[in-house]
Amino acid sequence: MGVSVAVKITFRPTTRQVVGRALFLGGVSALVALVPVVLYMLAVGHWYRLTLGALVVVAAAVALAVAYAGARRHGVVLDERGIHPLESQDPQGNPRGERYAAWTEVADIRAERRAGRTVPVVYLTDPAQKPWRLRAPYSGRALSADDELDEKIFVMRSLWEGYRRGLSPRRETV
């Protein structure tokens, strides 16, 4: 005897990807913050080590906070309706103009290389609509790698194939 189950799966960047993004942003922000300070210190001829250390710590903290906040916003939700962004409402509760794809409107879901990353791309049945490159899950090099990307894309394709035929996932009860 099968029981219909409501499905809601969320894909976000992995912890490793968040750390990698934080390190990248930290390096960039430290560079941006330190270049003017180092130039000033070279001009006056005195090194303020405590100031340099504080700038590095602040840049790292800001980068980690920005990377974590960004990772919490990026992602997709798969449910019985289709694929939609993780946050489909702004803080005031108004719907955002972001993409949404009902399962019946999806023509294909493929893994494609884009800008050094492998991302799932959703192709819609309406040829006027551009393919939708999902922001998560994704996989890249070094800390951007996601060892489970293939399984995540398999889950997406499995849900899509089930729902486009009007079949909801079922779980057998014992």
C-alpha positions as a Markdown table, in Angstrom:
| # | Residue | x | y | z |
|---|---|---|---|---|
| 1 | Met | 0.0 | 0.0 | 0.0 |
| 2 | Gly | 1.6 | 3.3 | -1.1 |
| 3 | Val | 1.1 | 6.6 | 0.7 |
| 4 | Ser | 1.6 | 10.0 | -1.1 |
| 5 | Val | 4.3 | 12.1 | 0.5 |
| 6 | Ala | 4.8 | 15.8 | 0.2 |
| 7 | Val | 8.3 | 16.4 | -1.1 |
| 8 | Lys | 10.4 | 19.5 | -0.3 |
| 9 | Ile | 14.1 | 19.3 | -1.0 |
| 10 | Thr | 16.4 | 22.3 | -0.6 |
| 11 | Phe | 19.8 | 22.6 | -2.2 |
| 12 | Arg | 22.2 | 25.3 | -0.9 |
| 13 | Pro | 26.0 | 25.8 | -1.2 |
| 14 | Thr | 27.9 | 23.3 | 1.0 |
| 15 | Thr | 29.9 | 24.4 | 4.1 |
| 16 | Arg | 33.1 | 23.9 | 2.1 |
| 17 | Gln | 31.8 | 26.2 | -0.6 |
| 18 | Val | 30.8 | 28.8 | 2.0 |
| 19 | Val | 34.3 | 28.7 | 3.5 |
| 20 | Gly | 35.9 | 28.9 | 0.0 |
| 21 | Arg | 33.8 | 31.9 | -0.8 |
| 22 | Ala | 34.7 | 33.5 | 2.5 |
| 23 | Leu | 38.4 | 32.9 | 1.9 |
| 24 | Phe | 38.2 | 34.5 | -1.6 |
| 25 | Leu | 36.1 | 37.5 | -0.3 |
| 26 | Gly | 38.5 | 37.8 | 2.6 |
| 27 | Gly | 41.5 | 37.9 | 0.4 |
| 28 | Val | 39.9 | 40.5 | -1.9 |
| 29 | Ser | 38.7 | 42.7 | 0.9 |
| 30 | Ala | 42.0 | 42.4 | 2.8 |
| 31 | Leu | 43.8 | 43.4 | -0.4 |
| 32 | Val | 41.4 | 46.4 | -0.9 |
| 33 | Ala | 41.7 | 47.5 | 2.7 |
| 34 | Leu | 45.5 | 46.9 | 3.1 |
| 35 | Val | 46.8 | 48.5 | -0.1 |
| 36 | Pro | 45.9 | 52.1 | 0.9 |
| 37 | Val | 47.1 | 51.5 | 4.4 |
| 38 | Val | 50.4 | 50.1 | 3.4 |
| 39 | Leu | 50.9 | 52.9 | 0.9 |
| 40 | Tyr | 50.2 | 55.4 | 3.7 |
| 41 | Met | 52.6 | 53.7 | 6.0 |
| 42 | Leu | 55.3 | 53.6 | 3.3 |
| 43 | Ala | 54.7 | 57.3 | 2.8 |
| 44 | Val | 55.1 | 58.2 | 6.5 |
| 45 | Gly | 57.9 | 55.7 | 7.0 |
| 46 | His | 56.3 | 54.0 | 10.1 |
| 47 | Trp | 54.6 | 50.6 | 10.3 |
| 48 | Tyr | 51.6 | 50.3 | 12.5 |
| 49 | Arg | 51.4 | 46.5 | 13.0 |
| 50 | Leu | 48.4 | 46.6 | 15.3 |
| 51 | Thr | 46.4 | 48.5 | 12.7 |
| 52 | Leu | 47.4 | 46.1 | 10.0 |
| 53 | Gly | 46.4 | 43.1 | 12.1 |
| 54 | Ala | 43.1 | 44.7 | 13.0 |
| 55 | Leu | 42.3 | 45.4 | 9.3 |
| 56 | Val | 43.0 | 41.8 | 8.4 |
| 57 | Val | 40.8 | 40.5 | 11.2 |
| 58 | Val | 37.9 | 42.9 | 10.3 |
| 59 | Ala | 38.2 | 42.0 | 6.6 |
| 60 | Ala | 38.1 | 38.3 | 7.4 |
| 61 | Ala | 35.1 | 38.7 | 9.7 |
| 62 | Val | 33.2 | 40.8 | 7.1 |
| 63 | Ala | 34.0 | 38.3 | 4.3 |
| 64 | Leu | 32.8 | 35.3 | 6.4 |
| 65 | Ala | 29.6 | 37.1 | 7.3 |
| 66 | Val | 28.9 | 38.2 | 3.6 |
| 67 | Ala | 29.7 | 34.7 | 2.3 |
| 68 | Tyr | 27.5 | 33.0 | 4.9 |
| 69 | Ala | 24.6 | 35.4 | 4.3 |
| 70 | Gly | 25.0 | 34.9 | 0.5 |
| 71 | Ala | 25.0 | 31.1 | 0.9 |
| 72 | Arg | 21.8 | 31.2 | 2.9 |
| 73 | Arg | 20.0 | 33.1 | 0.1 |
| 74 | His | 21.4 | 31.1 | -2.8 |
| 75 | Gly | 19.7 | 27.9 | -3.5 |
| 76 | Val | 16.6 | 26.2 | -4.9 |
| 77 | Val | 13.7 | 24.3 | -3.5 |
| 78 | Leu | 12.2 | 21.3 | -5.2 |
| 79 | Asp | 8.6 | 20.6 | -4.2 |
| 80 | Glu | 5.4 | 19.2 | -5.7 |
| 81 | Arg | 4.9 | 22.4 | -7.7 |
| 82 | Gly | 8.3 | 22.6 | -9.4 |
| 83 | Ile | 11.6 | 24.3 | -8.9 |
| 84 | His | 11.8 | 27.8 | -7.4 |
| 85 | Pro | 14.4 | 30.0 | -5.7 |
| 86 | Leu | 15.1 | 29.5 | -2.0 |
| 87 | Glu | 13.7 | 32.9 | -1.1 |
| 88 | Ser | 10.8 | 33.7 | -3.3 |
| 89 | Gln | 9.6 | 36.6 | -1.1 |
| 90 | Asp | 11.4 | 39.8 | 0.0 |
| 91 | Pro | 11.6 | 40.8 | 3.7 |
| 92 | Gln | 8.2 | 42.5 | 3.4 |
| 93 | Gly | 6.5 | 39.4 | 2.1 |
| 94 | Asn | 6.1 | 40.6 | -1.5 |
| 95 | Pro | 6.8 | 38.0 | -4.2 |
| 96 | Arg | 10.1 | 38.5 | -6.0 |
| 97 | Gly | 10.4 | 38.4 | -9.7 |
| 98 | Glu | 12.7 | 35.5 | -9.7 |
| 99 | Arg | 12.5 | 32.4 | -11.9 |
| 100 | Tyr | 10.1 | 29.6 | -11.2 |
| 101 | Ala | 9.6 | 26.4 | -13.2 |
| 102 | Ala | 6.6 | 24.1 | -12.8 |
| 103 | Trp | 7.5 | 20.5 | -13.4 |
| 104 | Thr | 5.2 | 20.4 | -16.5 |
| 105 | Glu | 7.1 | 23.4 | -18.0 |
| 106 | Val | 10.5 | 21.7 | -17.7 |
| 107 | Ala | 11.8 | 20.2 | -20.9 |
| 108 | Asp | 15.2 | 19.0 | -19.5 |
| 109 | Ile | 17.6 | 19.3 | -16.6 |
| 110 | Arg | 21.3 | 19.0 | -17.6 |
| 111 | Ala | 24.7 | 19.5 | -15.9 |
| 112 | Glu | 26.7 | 22.0 | -17.8 |
| 113 | Arg | 30.1 | 23.7 | -17.4 |
| 114 | Arg | 29.8 | 27.5 | -16.9 |
| 115 | Ala | 32.6 | 29.8 | -15.9 |
| 116 | Gly | 34.7 | 27.0 | -14.3 |
| 117 | Arg | 31.8 | 25.4 | -12.5 |
| 118 | Thr | 29.4 | 22.6 | -13.2 |
| 119 | Val | 25.8 | 23.8 | -12.6 |
| 120 | Pro | 22.4 | 22.3 | -13.3 |
| 121 | Val | 20.6 | 24.1 | -16.1 |
| 122 | Val | 16.8 | 23.9 | -16.4 |
| 123 | Tyr | 15.5 | 24.0 | -20.0 |
| 124 | Leu | 11.8 | 25.0 | -20.3 |
| 125 | Thr | 9.3 | 23.9 | -22.9 |
| 126 | Asp | 8.7 | 27.5 | -24.0 |
| 127 | Pro | 11.5 | 28.2 | -26.5 |
| 128 | Ala | 11.2 | 32.0 | -25.8 |
| 129 | Gln | 12.4 | 31.4 | -22.2 |
| 130 | Lys | 16.1 | 31.3 | -21.7 |
| 131 | Pro | 17.6 | 28.3 | -19.9 |
| 132 | Trp | 17.8 | 28.8 | -16.1 |
| 133 | Arg | 21.2 | 28.2 | -14.6 |
| 134 | Leu | 20.7 | 27.3 | -10.9 |
| 135 | Arg | 23.0 | 29.1 | -8.4 |
| 136 | Ala | 23.1 | 26.0 | -6.2 |
| 137 | Pro | 23.9 | 23.2 | -6.2 |
| 138 | Tyr | 27.2 | 23.6 | -8.2 |
| 139 | Ser | 30.6 | 22.2 | -8.2 |
| 140 | Gly | 34.0 | 23.7 | -9.2 |
| 141 | Arg | 37.6 | 23.5 | -8.3 |
| 142 | Ala | 39.3 | 23.3 | -4.9 |
| 143 | Leu | 36.9 | 24.5 | -2.2 |
| 144 | Ser | 34.1 | 25.0 | -4.7 |
| 145 | Ala | 33.8 | 21.2 | -5.3 |
| 146 | Asp | 30.7 | 19.4 | -4.3 |
| 147 | Asp | 31.2 | 15.6 | -4.3 |
| 148 | Glu | 27.4 | 15.0 | -4.3 |
| 149 | Leu | 26.5 | 17.2 | -7.3 |
| 150 | Asp | 25.8 | 14.1 | -9.5 |
| 151 | Glu | 23.4 | 12.7 | -6.9 |
| 152 | Lys | 21.7 | 16.1 | -6.5 |
| 153 | Ile | 21.1 | 16.4 | -10.2 |
| 154 | Phe | 19.8 | 12.8 | -10.2 |
| 155 | Val | 17.3 | 13.7 | -7.6 |
| 156 | Met | 16.2 | 16.8 | -9.6 |
| 157 | Arg | 15.8 | 14.7 | -12.8 |
| 158 | Ser | 13.9 | 11.9 | -10.9 |
| 159 | Leu | 11.4 | 14.3 | -9.4 |
| 160 | Trp | 11.0 | 16.1 | -12.7 |
| 161 | Glu | 10.4 | 12.8 | -14.5 |
| 162 | Gly | 7.9 | 11.6 | -11.9 |
| 163 | Tyr | 5.9 | 14.9 | -11.6 |
| 164 | Arg | 5.8 | 15.6 | -15.4 |
| 165 | Arg | 3.9 | 12.4 | -15.8 |
| 166 | Gly | 1.5 | 13.3 | -13.0 |
| 167 | Leu | 3.1 | 10.8 | -10.6 |
| 168 | Ser | 4.0 | 12.0 | -7.1 |
| 169 | Pro | 6.8 | 10.2 | -5.3 |
| 170 | Arg | 5.5 | 7.5 | -3.1 |
| 171 | Arg | 6.9 | 5.8 | 0.0 |
| 172 | Glu | 5.9 | 2.3 | 0.9 |
| 173 | Thr | 4.7 | 1.8 | 4.4 |
| 174 | Val | 5.3 | -1.3 | 6.3 |
